[in-house]
C-alpha cells in the first residue's frame, strides 16, 4: 500500500469474536481509506508550501501518534516492553515511517503530487522483487514475474523513458521511488523480527510511530530552522495528513484486515494513485500528460499480477 503509510505487515485474524456487520460497512470504510490515502499526496504538497519537508513529516508523525495514543488509551493498551523489541521497532519506524514520509515530502518540492502518488503504487512491485530473494515462501511463478516486468514497464511509461525523461525532475522522482522501495524493505524486516511477539497491532504501531516521531524530532532541528510564522492552510494540511492519513487510516486498515482479510484490504493500493491523480489535477491544477494515466494503469496491472499466488502442490 502506501502504500503508503504503512506499518507492520498484518495477518488476517478470525472475526468470530465480533458480531456480523452489514456488508456495506466495510465497503464504506474501504472507500474512506482510499480517499484518505489518495488525498495524502495533495496534503503533502500543500504542507510543503509553508513548511520544510522535515517539518511536514514531524508534524504528520506528531498528529498521527496522538491519534493512536488516544486509541490505545480508550482500549487500555500498553506499549510493548523489552529493549530488544524497541530496538527492532526503531528500525521499523525508520523504514516504514520516518524515511518514506520524509522522502515523499522532499520529492514533492520538485515533482507533482500526481507523480508521487503513482510512484507509491510501485511498492508492491518492489515488494515482490525483494521477497523473491528474502522470503523463501514467495516463489517466482511465471505470472508474478510477468507482473513484475509489466509493472516496471508501466513505470518507464509514466516517466516517458523513450523521450529521455523530458520535463521530469530526476532527483524528486528518484526520492519518490526510493520511498516506495522503503516500505517493502520495512515489511520484510518486520516479518523477520517482530512476527509472533504477542503484542497487539495497535500497541506495536503506536510504539513505532512514537519512535519515528522521536527520530524526526532529533533530525529536524539539524537541517531546518523554526518557521518565522505559521501558515494556516499548510498547517491544517499537515494536521489532516497526520490525524487522518497516518492515525485514523491505520485504525481503519487494521479493522478491514480483521474483517475481510489482508488480500481484500490490500486492494486499496490500486485506488490510491487514481485518487491522487484526480485530486492533483482537479484541486492543484497539475498538468497531466497521456503517459501518466496510461503508465499508471500498466503499473497497477503489473502490481495486481504480482499478488497472484500459485496453487499449492
N, C-alpha and C positions, 0 to 999 in steps of 0.2 A: 504494500500500500504506500501511501505517502509516508506510500506511500508514505509521507509520509512520513507524521509524527508518530512516529511509530514508536512502539515499546516492545517489550519482550514477546517472543512468539508464544501464542497460547494454544493449548489443545482443547478440543471440544470436551465439555462435561455434560453429563446427562441432566436435563432439566426436570427430572422427576420430582425434585423437591419443591418445585414451583407449580402452581396450578396452571392449566392451559390458558393461553391468551388468545385473543382474536387474531386471525391471520393478518388482518390489516395493520395490527400493532407493530410488528417487526418491519413491515414494509415502510411504514411512516418513519420509523427510526433509521432505516437504511437510507431513505431519501434525505433525511435530515443530515446524516453523517456525510453523505455525498456532497451536499451543499456546503456544509461547514468546511470540509477539507478542500473542496473545489475553490471556495472563496478565499482560502488561506493565502494563496499566492497574490491575489489582489491586495489583501490586507498587509502583506509583507511590503509590497510596492509602495503603498500609501504610508506605511510606517517609516520607510527609509527616506521619504521626502522631508521628514522632520528630525530624524534621529539617525545616528551612526548604526551600521549593521549590528555591531556587538550590543549596542544599547537596545535595539529592537529585539534581539534574541534574549537578552537578560530580562527585559520586561515580559516577553512571552512566557519564559520559564517561571517568573515570579507569579504571574496570574494563574498559570496552569497548575503550579504547585499548590497555590492557595485553594483552588477548586478541589483537588484531590485530597488535600489536608482536611477540608470541610467534610468531604465524603467519608474519610476514614474516621473522623470524629463522630459522625452520625452513626456509623456502623460499629463504632468502638473497636476499631482495629489498630494494632500497634505496628510500628516499623519493624522490619526484620532485625535479628540480632546476630552478632558474631563478626569479628574483624575480617575473616575470610569472605563472608557474604558481602560485606560492604565494599571490600576491595574489588570483587567481581562486578558489583553493581556500579562502581565508579567507572570501570571500563565500559560497561554497557551504556551508562549515562553519556559518556563521551561519544561513543559510536552511534548511538541511536537518537541523541538529542542535541548535545552541545555542538558537535561538529556539523551534522547536516543542517541544523537550523541556522547556524552562522554562515555556512556556505551558500545556502539559498538566499539569505539576506544580502550577502555581498554580491551574489550573481545578479540580483535584480537591480543593482545600481546601473548595470550596463546592458541587460537583456530584458525584453518584455516579460510580464508575468505569464503570458500565454506560453512562451517557450519554456519557462521554468516549470510550469505545470506538466507540459509534455515530457520534459526530461525526467520528472518524477515518476512517470509511467514506465520508465525503463528499469525500475527497481526489480520487478520480477525477472527480467532478463538477466541482470547481474546476479540475482539470487540463484537462478537455475545454473548459470555457468560456474559459480563458486561451489554450489552444493555437489556438483559432479566430482569435484576434487576433494572437498572437505567432509562430505557426508556420504557414507557408504550405502545408505538405504536409498539414495536417489540415483537410479540407474538411467543412463543416457539412451532412452528409447529413440527410435527414428523420428517419431512425431515431435518429441521435445527438442531434439537437435534441430529439426526443421523450423520449429517455432523460434528457437534462438537465432538462427540465421535470418529468418524473416523479420524478427523484431529489430535486429541491428541494421537491416536494410531499410526499415522504416525510419530509424534514427538518421541515417545518411540522407534519406529523402527530406526529412524535416529540415536538416541543416543545409540542403541544396549542395551536396558534395560535388556534383558534376559542374556546378557553377563556381567552384573554388571557394565555397562558404561565403559568397559575396554578401556583404551587409550585416554579417553576424560578428559579435564580439567573441573572439576565441576564448579569452580568459573567463568571461562570465558564463559562457556555455559550458566550459570545462568544469567550472565550480559547481554548476547545477548537476552535471552528470556525476561528478565525484560525490556530491551529497546523496544522490540516488544509490550509488555504489556503497556508501557507508551503511545504509540500512541493512542490507543482507549480510554484510560482514558482522554487524552487531547481532543480528538474529542468530547466526551460526555460533557466535561466541556465547550467547545466552543459552542456546541448546546444549552446548558442551559443558557449561559451568554452573548454570542456575536451574536446570530442569530437575524436577522432583525434589525440591528443597522443602516442600511442605508449607511454604508461605503463600498467602493469597496473592492473586494478581494485583489487587488494589494496593496492598501494602508494599509489594515489590516495586510497582510503578511509582507510588508515592515517594519511596526512598530514592528511586532512580532519578526522578525529576528534581528532588531536593539536592542531590549530588550535582546534577547538571547545572542547577542554579548557582551553587557554590563555585563550580568551575568557571562560569561566566562572570560571577561577581569578582573573582580574582583577576581574570584576564581583561575585562572591560576597562578598568581604570588605567591599565598599562598602555592601551592603544587608543583610547579616546579621552576627551575631556568633557566635563559636565556641560550640558547644553545651557546656553545663555538664557533661553526662555523655553517654555514647554508649549509646543504647538498642539492645539486641542485635537484637531482631526487625526493627525498621526498618532497621538496618544490614545485616542479612542480605538484606532485600528489595532494598535499593539495590545490593548486590553482585551478586545474581542478575539484577537489571534490567540492570546494565552488562555483566557477563560473558556472560550468556545472551542477553538481549533486544537488546543493542547490538553485542556482539562476535561470539559464536557464530552468531547469527541472520544476520549479514551474510555470514559464510563459507558457511552453508548456502544462502542465497539465491543467491549467485554460482554455487555448484555446480549448483543447479537450473536457472538461466538457461543455463549452458553445456550441460547435458544435455538438457533438454526444451524450451528456448526461453523467451523472456520472456513470451509470451502465457499459457502454462500456469503458469509460476511466479507470474505476477501474480494468478492466481485465489485465492491465499492471502488477498488483500484481503477476499474475501467471507466468509471463515470467522472473521476476527478479531473482528468485533462479536458474532457468535454466542457465541464462547468467552468474550469479555469480559463479556457479559451473564450467561452461566451462572455464571462464576466470581464475579462481584459478588453475585449473588443467593444462590448456594449457600454461599459461604465468608464473605462480608462481611455477609450478611443484608440487602442493599439491597432496597428496595421496587421493585416493577415494575408500572407501570400498563399497561393494554392498549394504549395509544398507542405505547409503546416498541417492543414486538416487531412490531406491525403497521407502524409507520413505518419500522422498520429493514428489513423485507422490501421495502417500496416503494423505499427508498434503494438497496438492493443491486440491485434490478431495474433501476432507472434507471442506476446505475453500470455495470451489465453492458451495457446498450444503448449507452452512450457509447463502449464499446470496440469496437463493431461497425464494421468498415471496409467502405466501399463497394467494389464491383468496379472495377478499373482499366479504363479505356476501351481 
